Amino acid sequence: MTLRPLVLVTFALLAACGPRPLRFTVPLAVPQERIGIAFSTVELLDVSLPEYAEGAEIFVQVPGNALTQVARAQWADDPARAVTLDLARALGAVTGARVAPEPWPFEEPAEAQVDVRVAEIVADASGVFLMRGQFFVASQDGSGRDRAREFRVSIPLPPEAGPAAIAAARGQATLALAQEIAANGLR
């Protein structure tokens, strides 16, 4: 009986000595052009991600549409928080508007609210990073320019793409989504 706690402690110590996962940040993608929009201020609601994409683990799609975790690799930040912040920054850079994630930090209310609901965000089996879902734009200025649009963004991945390439593709996909929202939702 006295050996059991010792064995459990030994296994716990051995597990703690194993290799720790590497944490990957998403590099910021820089827009090459600006897109004019009808609003000068935009509030971005927290981006909704599918359950598998909410955790720190990085997943890839394998043949048969199954998802598998990339070994010893994790996102450096909470994915929903990171995508929300990156998308707000990208929308601001693309449009020149004052864009902030919720809660709106400024005294004057935003002229528009953007709600993004991601249904799929994964490096898929065909060799692309895919971000698919729907976005909603609600004008808050009484203009009636409300929009609901589906989106599908795909970024090619290099052969045998690892977590760093997946992270870079996520950054490019976020920028492409910002451009899509600006061109088809905020004009």
C-alpha positions as CSV (number, residue, x, y, z in Angstrom):
1,M,0.0,0.0,0.0
2,T,2.8,2.4,0.8
3,L,4.4,1.9,-2.6
4,R,1.4,3.0,-4.6
5,P,1.7,6.8,-3.7
6,L,5.4,6.6,-4.5
7,V,4.7,5.0,-7.9
8,L,2.1,7.7,-8.7
9,V,4.5,10.5,-7.7
10,T,7.2,8.9,-9.8
11,F,4.9,8.7,-12.9
12,A,3.8,12.3,-12.3
13,L,7.4,13.5,-12.2
14,L,8.3,11.5,-15.3
15,A,5.4,13.0,-17.2
16,A,6.4,16.5,-16.1
17,C,9.9,15.9,-17.5
18,G,8.5,15.0,-21.0
19,P,8.9,17.5,-23.9
20,R,6.6,20.5,-23.5
21,P,4.6,21.5,-26.5
22,L,5.9,24.4,-28.6
23,R,3.6,27.5,-28.6
24,F,3.0,29.2,-31.9
25,T,2.0,32.9,-32.4
26,V,0.2,34.0,-35.5
27,P,2.2,36.5,-37.6
28,L,0.3,39.7,-38.6
29,A,-0.5,39.9,-42.3
30,V,-0.2,43.4,-43.7
31,P,-2.8,44.7,-46.2
32,Q,-1.5,46.0,-49.5
33,E,-4.5,48.3,-50.2
34,R,-7.3,50.1,-48.4
35,I,-11.0,49.5,-48.9
36,G,-13.3,52.4,-48.2
37,I,-16.4,51.7,-46.1
38,A,-19.5,53.6,-45.0
39,F,-18.7,53.7,-41.3
40,S,-16.0,55.5,-39.4
41,T,-16.3,53.3,-36.3
42,V,-16.9,49.6,-36.0
43,E,-17.3,47.3,-33.0
44,L,-16.3,43.7,-33.5
45,L,-18.1,41.2,-31.3
46,D,-16.2,38.3,-29.9
47,V,-15.5,35.9,-32.8
48,S,-17.3,32.5,-32.4
49,L,-15.2,29.5,-33.2
50,P,-16.1,25.8,-33.5
51,E,-15.5,23.7,-30.4
52,Y,-12.4,22.0,-31.7
53,A,-10.8,25.4,-32.4
54,E,-11.4,27.0,-29.0
55,G,-8.6,25.2,-27.2
56,A,-4.9,25.6,-27.4
57,E,-4.4,22.5,-29.5
58,I,-3.7,22.9,-33.2
59,F,-5.7,20.5,-35.4
60,V,-5.4,19.4,-39.0
61,Q,-7.8,17.6,-41.2
62,V,-6.8,14.2,-42.4
63,P,-8.4,12.1,-45.3
64,G,-11.9,11.1,-44.3
65,N,-12.6,14.5,-42.8
66,A,-11.3,13.5,-39.3
67,L,-9.4,16.1,-37.3
68,T,-6.2,15.2,-35.5
69,Q,-4.1,17.2,-33.1
70,V,-0.6,18.3,-34.2
71,A,1.8,16.7,-31.9
72,R,3.7,19.0,-29.4
73,A,2.2,22.2,-30.9
74,Q,-0.2,24.7,-29.4
75,W,-1.5,28.2,-30.1
76,A,0.3,30.8,-28.0
77,D,-2.9,32.6,-27.1
78,D,-6.6,31.7,-26.6
79,P,-7.7,31.2,-30.2
80,A,-11.1,33.1,-29.9
81,R,-9.4,36.0,-28.2
82,A,-6.5,36.0,-30.7
83,V,-8.7,35.8,-33.8
84,T,-11.0,38.6,-32.5
85,L,-8.0,40.9,-31.8
86,D,-6.3,40.1,-35.1
87,L,-9.5,40.6,-37.0
88,A,-10.2,43.9,-35.3
89,R,-6.6,45.1,-36.1
90,A,-6.9,43.9,-39.7
91,L,-10.3,45.5,-40.2
92,G,-8.8,48.8,-39.0
93,A,-5.8,48.5,-41.2
94,V,-7.8,47.6,-44.3
95,T,-10.5,50.3,-43.8
96,G,-8.8,53.1,-41.9
97,A,-11.8,53.1,-39.6
98,R,-11.6,53.0,-35.8
99,V,-12.2,49.3,-35.0
100,A,-12.3,47.8,-31.6
101,P,-13.4,44.5,-30.1
102,E,-16.3,44.4,-27.6
103,P,-16.8,45.9,-25.2
104,W,-16.7,49.2,-27.1
105,P,-14.1,51.3,-25.2
106,F,-15.0,54.7,-26.5
107,E,-17.6,57.2,-25.3
108,E,-19.4,57.6,-28.7
109,P,-21.1,54.4,-29.7
110,A,-19.8,52.6,-32.8
111,E,-21.7,53.2,-36.1
112,A,-21.7,49.5,-36.9
113,Q,-21.3,46.1,-35.2
114,V,-19.8,43.1,-36.8
115,D,-20.5,39.6,-35.6
116,V,-18.4,36.7,-37.1
117,R,-19.3,33.1,-36.6
118,V,-16.7,30.7,-37.8
119,A,-18.0,27.2,-38.7
120,E,-14.7,25.7,-39.9
121,I,-11.1,26.9,-39.3
122,V,-8.5,24.2,-40.1
123,A,-5.6,23.1,-42.3
124,D,-7.5,20.7,-44.4
125,A,-6.6,17.5,-46.2
126,S,-6.4,19.2,-49.6
127,G,-3.5,21.4,-48.6
128,V,-5.2,24.7,-47.8
129,F,-6.0,26.5,-44.6
130,L,-9.8,27.0,-44.6
131,M,-11.8,29.5,-42.7
132,R,-15.6,29.3,-43.4
133,G,-18.7,30.7,-41.7
134,Q,-20.9,33.7,-41.7
135,F,-20.7,37.4,-40.7
136,F,-23.3,39.9,-39.8
137,V,-23.1,43.7,-40.0
138,A,-25.6,45.7,-38.0
139,S,-25.6,49.4,-38.6
140,Q,-26.1,51.3,-35.3
141,D,-26.5,54.7,-37.0
142,G,-30.0,54.2,-38.3
143,S,-28.9,53.9,-41.9
144,G,-30.4,50.4,-42.4
145,R,-27.3,49.0,-44.0
146,D,-27.5,45.6,-42.2
147,R,-25.9,42.7,-43.9
148,A,-25.6,38.9,-43.5
149,R,-23.1,37.1,-45.7
150,E,-21.4,33.7,-45.8
151,F,-17.6,33.6,-46.3
152,R,-15.1,31.0,-47.4
153,V,-11.4,31.9,-47.3
154,S,-8.7,29.4,-48.3
155,I,-5.0,30.0,-48.1
156,P,-2.7,27.5,-49.9
157,L,-0.3,25.7,-47.6
158,P,3.2,24.4,-48.6
159,P,3.6,20.6,-48.8
160,E,4.1,19.0,-45.4
161,A,3.0,22.2,-43.7
162,G,4.0,22.3,-40.0
163,P,2.5,24.4,-37.2
164,A,4.5,27.6,-38.2
165,A,3.1,27.5,-41.7
166,I,-0.4,26.8,-40.4
167,A,-0.1,29.8,-38.1
168,A,1.1,32.0,-40.9
169,A,-1.9,30.8,-43.0
170,R,-4.3,31.7,-40.2
171,G,-2.9,35.2,-40.2
172,Q,-3.4,35.5,-44.0
173,A,-6.9,34.0,-43.7
174,T,-7.8,36.6,-41.0
175,L,-6.6,39.4,-43.3
176,A,-8.6,38.0,-46.2
177,L,-11.7,37.8,-44.0
178,A,-11.2,41.4,-43.0
179,Q,-11.0,42.4,-46.7
180,E,-14.2,40.3,-47.4
181,I,-16.1,42.0,-44.5
182,A,-15.0,45.5,-45.6
183,A,-15.9,44.9,-49.3
184,N,-19.1,43.0,-48.9
185,G,-20.4,44.0,-45.4
186,L,-19.3,47.5,-44.5
187,R,-19.7,49.5,-47.7
